[in-house]
Amino acid sequence: MTVALMWEARAAQGRGADLLTWADAQSLAEPPLRRETFRAPQDRVLVITWWDAEYDAALPELPDPAPGLVTRPVHRWRFASVERSWYAVRCVFRHGPLGVYEERLTLWTAGSPDEAVARAEAEAGAYCAGLDGVEYVRFAEVHTLGTAPGEGTEVFSLMRESTLPPGEYVRRFFATGAERTDG
């Protein structure tokens, strides 16, 4: 997990450059994965450090500056990264005027399969709104991708139990003769 520690202070009147110099000069007991320093109006300085650690791990933090350098106590925050994965979601639609059903696969980054389905279903509503006589039939299946999409990445997988021989299975579920593709 990645944890970010944020340290923010407001310099005393006219001491913004001093506070920035002081913050940059502070070393930590161990180096973070990354460290960035920012400045903002009203002579504020923000330092963010990133760590590969558990949320509640004891991590080195910047100390408080001398009281004459700041106008108020330092503010500190701790954040954990939101782990996101790639998901493929298959939704089914009915095109009433055409007399056909459509299966669409969409790709999403989300924190969970449920979040991916919720996002896909929201997109399904927008998709239907732009087409006359098309309805989302409230059927979605989700597949977690093992990695980010790229060449050869599996974007969907469905397993179905069947005792049908291969040719009959394909004719029954995939090549019925009534399919329309965009190719």
Backbone bond lengths (Angstrom), bond angles and torsions (degrees), N, CA, C in turn:
res aa  C-N    CA-C-N  psi(-1)  N-CA   C-N-CA  omega(-1)  CA-C   N-CA-C  phi
1 M - - - 1.448 - - 1.520 107.67 -
2 T 1.318 115.29 145.70 1.459 120.12 175.48 1.521 108.85 -101.45
3 V 1.323 115.52 129.93 1.461 122.27 178.07 1.523 107.58 -115.50
4 A 1.324 116.43 134.23 1.468 121.24 176.61 1.519 108.58 -111.67
5 L 1.314 115.99 128.96 1.458 121.61 174.36 1.522 107.79 -104.69
6 M 1.322 115.42 129.39 1.459 120.42 179.74 1.526 108.46 -114.73
7 W 1.316 115.14 132.63 1.463 123.59 -179.61 1.513 105.94 -126.18
8 E 1.352 117.42 124.26 1.463 120.40 -177.83 1.519 109.97 -136.03
9 A 1.329 115.13 134.33 1.464 120.60 179.47 1.524 109.45 -138.72
10 R 1.337 115.05 153.99 1.466 121.01 175.72 1.523 107.79 -113.29
11 A 1.309 114.21 125.82 1.461 119.97 -176.63 1.524 111.58 -72.07
12 A 1.320 114.51 152.85 1.459 120.17 171.65 1.530 107.83 -64.45
13 Q 1.324 116.17 158.11 1.466 122.46 -177.23 1.527 111.24 -47.23
14 G 1.352 116.01 123.21 1.459 121.30 176.38 1.517 114.81 76.97
15 R 1.350 118.77 7.19 1.466 121.21 -175.88 1.527 112.84 -112.33
16 G 1.329 117.66 16.96 1.467 121.16 -178.43 1.520 113.28 -57.01
17 A 1.325 117.68 -46.15 1.469 121.20 179.55 1.520 110.84 -64.24
18 D 1.345 116.51 -36.88 1.473 120.32 178.94 1.531 110.57 -65.80
19 L 1.334 116.17 -42.32 1.466 119.74 -179.92 1.531 110.41 -65.06
20 L 1.321 116.95 -41.47 1.462 120.96 178.34 1.523 110.75 -62.12
21 T 1.321 117.04 -45.00 1.470 121.38 178.17 1.523 110.53 -62.27
22 W 1.335 116.21 -43.56 1.466 120.82 179.22 1.530 110.33 -60.52
23 A 1.352 117.50 -47.77 1.469 121.11 -177.78 1.522 110.82 -62.11
24 D 1.329 117.45 -42.51 1.465 120.64 179.87 1.528 111.85 -64.47
25 A 1.316 117.25 -30.14 1.472 121.09 -177.40 1.529 112.91 -80.13
26 Q 1.325 117.83 -12.05 1.463 120.06 -177.10 1.522 110.48 -76.51
27 S 1.323 115.15 126.04 1.468 119.22 176.31 1.522 108.13 -104.03
28 L 1.305 115.01 156.81 1.461 120.77 -179.74 1.514 109.13 -109.38
29 A 1.321 117.06 157.79 1.460 122.09 -177.40 1.530 111.45 -59.62
30 E 1.314 117.42 -29.84 1.464 122.02 174.66 1.526 107.93 -141.58
31 P 1.314 117.51 151.44 1.471 118.90 -176.89 1.533 111.70 -77.35
32 P 1.325 117.03 138.16 1.468 119.88 175.35 1.531 110.14 -76.50
33 L 1.328 116.39 170.99 1.464 120.19 174.06 1.521 110.11 -61.76
34 R 1.323 115.01 -36.20 1.461 121.56 -177.17 1.519 108.31 -157.38
35 R 1.312 116.22 150.02 1.468 121.54 177.85 1.528 107.96 -143.65
36 E 1.327 116.42 132.42 1.461 121.47 177.43 1.515 109.48 -134.50
37 T 1.315 114.90 144.77 1.457 121.53 178.26 1.523 108.31 -119.12
38 F 1.342 115.85 136.50 1.457 122.36 -178.96 1.524 109.19 -128.15
39 R 1.321 115.95 156.41 1.463 120.62 172.73 1.516 107.93 -127.99
40 A 1.327 115.99 155.57 1.459 121.89 -177.91 1.522 109.01 -144.59
41 P 1.339 116.34 168.68 1.470 119.53 176.96 1.529 110.82 -54.20
42 Q 1.303 115.14 161.15 1.466 124.07 -178.72 1.528 111.23 66.45
43 D 1.352 115.49 28.88 1.470 122.16 176.30 1.528 113.05 53.95
44 R 1.329 115.73 43.57 1.465 120.19 176.24 1.524 109.81 -93.95
45 V 1.320 116.37 145.58 1.461 123.60 178.25 1.523 107.73 -127.30
46 L 1.318 115.24 133.70 1.462 122.05 179.56 1.515 108.23 -124.44
47 V 1.331 117.00 131.02 1.460 122.05 174.93 1.524 107.16 -122.51
48 I 1.330 115.71 126.97 1.469 121.56 177.46 1.513 107.55 -117.30
49 T 1.337 115.78 130.24 1.459 121.11 174.54 1.525 108.30 -121.07
50 W 1.331 115.85 142.56 1.468 122.03 179.73 1.519 108.68 -112.52
51 W 1.341 115.26 139.03 1.460 122.12 -176.10 1.518 110.19 -134.95
52 D 1.316 116.02 144.82 1.463 121.49 171.72 1.527 105.57 -92.16
53 A 1.332 116.32 93.27 1.467 120.84 -173.58 1.530 109.66 -160.04
54 E 1.313 115.67 167.56 1.460 120.78 173.01 1.528 108.19 -73.08
55 Y 1.321 116.27 157.10 1.456 121.28 -174.58 1.524 112.74 -54.95
56 D 1.335 117.39 -43.46 1.466 120.38 -174.44 1.531 113.33 -96.14
57 A 1.331 117.85 15.71 1.469 121.12 179.48 1.530 110.60 -64.42
58 A 1.327 115.00 148.74 1.471 120.21 175.09 1.528 106.99 -77.18
59 L 1.326 116.47 115.23 1.467 121.60 -176.81 1.521 109.73 -123.73
60 P 1.339 116.94 147.57 1.460 119.74 177.71 1.533 110.38 -66.13
61 E 1.311 116.21 135.55 1.462 121.36 179.15 1.523 109.59 -126.38
62 L 1.314 115.35 157.88 1.460 119.21 175.29 1.526 109.05 -65.33
63 P 1.320 117.27 142.51 1.466 119.99 178.70 1.533 110.94 -76.64
64 D 1.305 115.55 175.94 1.468 120.59 173.27 1.529 108.00 -79.73
65 P 1.324 117.32 137.38 1.473 119.56 176.09 1.528 110.35 -72.48
66 A 1.307 115.84 168.45 1.470 121.05 176.90 1.527 109.19 -58.22
67 P 1.331 118.38 143.69 1.471 121.27 -176.27 1.524 114.30 -54.48
68 G 1.298 120.43 -34.92 1.458 121.89 -178.53 1.528 113.78 -72.23
69 L 1.327 117.00 -10.80 1.460 121.22 -177.85 1.533 112.00 -89.51
70 V 1.332 117.49 -21.65 1.471 121.50 -176.53 1.528 110.79 -125.24
71 T 1.350 115.04 159.18 1.470 120.27 -179.42 1.520 113.16 -97.08
72 R 1.318 116.82 -11.99 1.459 121.29 -177.82 1.513 108.72 -155.95
73 P 1.330 117.91 168.23 1.466 119.09 177.60 1.536 111.31 -61.50
74 V 1.312 115.33 151.58 1.463 122.00 177.05 1.533 109.34 -64.40
75 H 1.331 116.66 142.15 1.467 121.57 173.56 1.523 107.92 -99.89
76 R 1.323 116.09 137.87 1.468 121.27 -179.46 1.525 109.34 -131.84
77 W 1.324 115.62 138.26 1.458 121.40 176.04 1.514 108.88 -135.46
78 R 1.315 115.24 152.81 1.467 122.26 176.58 1.518 107.58 -127.47
79 F 1.337 116.29 130.99 1.465 121.82 179.86 1.522 109.86 -128.98
80 A 1.324 116.13 146.38 1.466 121.94 172.81 1.521 108.18 -105.96
81 S 1.326 116.13 143.07 1.463 119.55 179.18 1.527 109.56 -66.66
82 V 1.301 114.71 149.36 1.460 120.73 175.82 1.521 106.22 -91.85
83 E 1.313 115.49 114.31 1.461 119.85 -179.03 1.524 108.76 -74.85
84 R 1.315 116.23 125.16 1.454 121.38 -178.87 1.527 108.88 -124.07
85 S 1.310 115.07 145.49 1.457 122.03 177.62 1.524 108.95 -126.72
86 W 1.315 115.06 166.82 1.460 120.92 174.54 1.521 108.81 -91.70
87 Y 1.338 115.33 139.80 1.459 122.22 178.31 1.512 109.59 -134.04
88 A 1.322 116.37 144.64 1.462 122.50 169.80 1.521 106.32 -106.51
89 V 1.330 116.47 131.53 1.464 120.52 179.96 1.530 108.15 -122.62
90 R 1.319 115.34 127.06 1.464 121.55 176.97 1.513 108.27 -100.48
91 C 1.335 116.72 122.26 1.463 122.82 176.90 1.527 108.69 -118.22
92 V 1.327 115.62 148.54 1.468 121.27 -178.72 1.526 109.34 -112.66
93 F 1.342 115.11 137.27 1.462 122.96 -177.84 1.526 109.73 -128.03
94 R 1.331 115.95 150.30 1.463 120.99 174.17 1.516 108.30 -112.51
95 H 1.327 115.20 122.66 1.464 122.46 174.76 1.521 106.40 -96.30
96 G 1.344 116.92 90.27 1.462 122.09 -175.52 1.511 114.68 -52.72
97 P 1.329 118.92 -53.79 1.461 120.49 -176.85 1.540 113.25 -61.15
98 L 1.324 116.92 -29.31 1.470 120.38 -178.49 1.521 112.22 -90.75
99 G 1.344 116.58 -16.22 1.465 119.76 -177.47 1.517 113.23 69.45
100 V 1.334 116.93 32.24 1.468 120.53 -179.47 1.529 110.77 -130.26
101 Y 1.304 114.67 157.04 1.462 122.58 171.10 1.523 107.57 -107.14
102 E 1.302 116.04 147.27 1.455 121.74 179.88 1.524 109.11 -125.33
103 E 1.325 116.03 136.53 1.461 122.01 171.89 1.517 106.69 -108.90
104 R 1.334 116.60 127.23 1.459 121.65 178.54 1.521 109.07 -120.40
105 L 1.318 116.52 135.38 1.466 123.03 172.45 1.512 107.93 -105.14
106 T 1.324 116.34 126.31 1.463 120.76 176.31 1.521 108.27 -124.18
107 L 1.329 116.34 150.89 1.466 122.08 -179.07 1.519 109.88 -106.46
108 W 1.346 115.23 140.30 1.466 121.34 -176.55 1.518 110.71 -142.22
109 T 1.338 116.72 145.67 1.463 120.32 165.66 1.520 105.40 -100.10
110 A 1.321 115.14 132.63 1.461 120.08 -176.51 1.521 109.54 -155.63
111 G 1.322 114.85 166.46 1.456 121.01 179.03 1.521 113.50 -84.93
112 S 1.348 117.41 -11.37 1.460 121.48 -179.69 1.522 109.10 -162.71
113 P 1.344 117.06 162.46 1.473 119.26 175.15 1.530 111.86 -59.59
114 D 1.331 117.52 -38.91 1.466 120.04 179.37 1.523 111.61 -61.90
115 E 1.333 117.29 -40.14 1.458 120.22 178.02 1.527 110.49 -65.40
116 A 1.340 117.11 -39.80 1.464 120.51 178.67 1.523 110.88 -62.26
117 V 1.337 117.44 -43.41 1.466 120.90 178.85 1.522 109.83 -64.35
118 A 1.324 117.96 -42.76 1.465 120.66 179.64 1.533 110.40 -60.45
119 R 1.320 117.18 -42.08 1.458 120.24 179.21 1.528 111.07 -67.54
120 A 1.342 116.42 -40.37 1.468 120.26 178.68 1.521 111.00 -65.56
121 E 1.332 116.62 -38.90 1.469 119.26 179.72 1.526 111.15 -69.46
122 A 1.321 117.86 -34.07 1.466 120.20 175.16 1.531 109.38 -64.54
123 E 1.332 116.88 -42.64 1.461 120.65 177.30 1.532 110.13 -65.06
124 A 1.343 117.50 -35.66 1.467 121.27 178.69 1.528 110.47 -61.28
125 G 1.322 116.69 -39.91 1.467 120.45 177.36 1.521 111.22 -62.49
126 A 1.336 116.45 -42.87 1.465 120.54 179.17 1.531 110.17 -66.60
127 Y 1.335 116.77 -38.63 1.462 121.41 178.51 1.530 110.09 -60.57
128 C 1.329 117.07 -46.73 1.467 121.64 -179.49 1.532 111.60 -66.03
129 A 1.310 116.53 -36.67 1.471 120.06 -177.95 1.520 111.56 -62.06
130 G 1.316 117.03 -27.22 1.455 120.74 -178.97 1.514 114.39 -88.35
131 L 1.326 117.98 -0.12 1.461 121.62 -177.37 1.524 110.13 -129.11
132 D 1.316 117.25 138.16 1.471 121.26 178.42 1.520 110.89 -75.99
133 G 1.323 116.34 131.03 1.460 121.40 173.08 1.513 115.40 73.51
134 V 1.335 117.66 17.63 1.467 120.51 179.52 1.515 108.58 -107.14
135 E 1.325 115.97 132.33 1.460 120.31 178.14 1.523 110.50 -129.18
136 Y 1.304 115.18 144.52 1.462 121.67 173.39 1.519 105.80 -81.83
137 V 1.319 117.19 125.96 1.466 119.98 -173.69 1.534 113.40 -86.98
138 R 1.321 116.69 13.36 1.470 123.18 175.92 1.530 112.26 63.69
139 F 1.333 115.42 40.95 1.460 120.75 175.48 1.522 108.39 -128.15
140 A 1.317 116.20 120.61 1.461 121.48 178.38 1.521 109.38 -138.10
141 E 1.320 115.40 139.83 1.462 122.27 173.12 1.517 106.84 -124.98
142 V 1.326 116.09 142.34 1.456 120.03 -177.76 1.528 109.64 -121.07
143 H 1.328 114.41 146.09 1.457 121.92 177.92 1.525 107.40 -133.09
144 T 1.326 116.74 126.66 1.460 121.29 178.34 1.521 108.72 -83.17
145 L 1.333 115.88 125.14 1.458 119.71 176.85 1.525 107.78 -80.53
146 G 1.296 117.60 140.18 1.458 120.74 -179.58 1.511 112.74 -71.98
147 T 1.342 116.48 -25.29 1.456 121.65 -177.92 1.525 108.67 -142.63
148 A 1.300 116.29 177.00 1.466 120.32 174.94 1.521 108.52 -65.97
149 P 1.336 117.62 147.67 1.466 119.47 -179.45 1.522 112.07 -59.82
150 G 1.279 114.40 142.47 1.455 122.79 178.14 1.516 107.38 -170.59
151 E 1.319 117.71 -175.16 1.457 120.43 -179.65 1.515 110.99 -57.31
152 G 1.321 115.32 128.53 1.457 121.05 176.76 1.523 115.21 80.40
153 T 1.320 119.05 1.35 1.461 121.24 -179.75 1.522 109.84 -70.56
154 E 1.303 116.44 129.32 1.470 120.84 175.59 1.523 107.96 -70.69
155 V 1.327 116.65 122.46 1.460 119.65 -178.41 1.516 112.87 -105.49
156 F 1.322 117.90 -11.12 1.458 119.32 175.52 1.510 108.93 -160.77
157 S 1.335 116.22 149.73 1.447 121.76 177.25 1.520 107.88 -148.47
158 L 1.316 116.22 133.53 1.460 122.12 176.87 1.511 107.07 -136.42
159 M 1.316 117.20 129.32 1.464 121.47 175.89 1.516 107.68 -113.20
160 R 1.331 115.66 134.74 1.458 121.54 -178.65 1.521 107.85 -131.86
161 E 1.320 117.05 129.59 1.458 120.32 176.40 1.518 109.03 -73.71
162 S 1.330 115.92 135.37 1.449 120.36 179.32 1.519 109.57 -162.60
163 T 1.321 115.40 145.16 1.461 120.41 175.00 1.523 110.82 -102.17
164 L 1.328 117.50 3.47 1.463 121.61 179.58 1.522 110.49 -66.22
165 P 1.332 118.09 145.00 1.463 119.75 172.84 1.530 109.23 -69.52
166 P 1.330 118.45 158.41 1.470 121.80 -173.05 1.524 115.18 -49.90
167 G 1.314 119.48 -51.04 1.468 120.89 -177.10 1.517 111.99 -61.85
168 E 1.316 117.23 -43.12 1.465 120.87 179.45 1.531 110.86 -67.66
169 Y 1.324 116.39 -38.13 1.476 120.74 178.00 1.533 110.03 -60.00
170 V 1.333 116.94 -47.32 1.464 120.99 -179.11 1.527 110.01 -63.42
171 R 1.337 117.05 -44.40 1.473 119.76 179.29 1.523 111.91 -62.60
172 R 1.311 117.34 -35.78 1.471 120.79 -176.76 1.529 112.52 -74.27
173 F 1.328 116.24 -41.17 1.460 119.41 -172.83 1.531 115.27 -106.70
174 F 1.325 118.05 -22.43 1.465 118.54 -171.78 1.520 114.88 -127.86
175 A 1.284 119.18 -40.39 1.461 121.64 -175.58 1.529 109.23 -117.64
176 T 1.316 115.51 64.47 1.458 120.55 -177.09 1.511 112.33 -80.29
177 G 1.331 116.51 -13.58 1.453 121.54 -175.84 1.523 112.62 95.63
178 A 1.339 117.29 -8.08 1.463 121.10 -179.06 1.530 112.56 -106.31
179 E 1.340 116.42 9.45 1.467 119.50 -177.66 1.511 110.91 -78.44
180 R 1.337 114.58 149.66 1.466 121.90 170.46 1.518 105.45 -125.28
181 T 1.309 116.82 130.72 1.472 119.83 176.07 1.520 107.83 -122.94
182 D 1.317 114.36 165.73 1.459 117.16 -178.38 1.530 111.01 -93.43
183 G 1.332 118.09 15.80 1.459 120.39 -178.20 1.426 114.04 -101.01
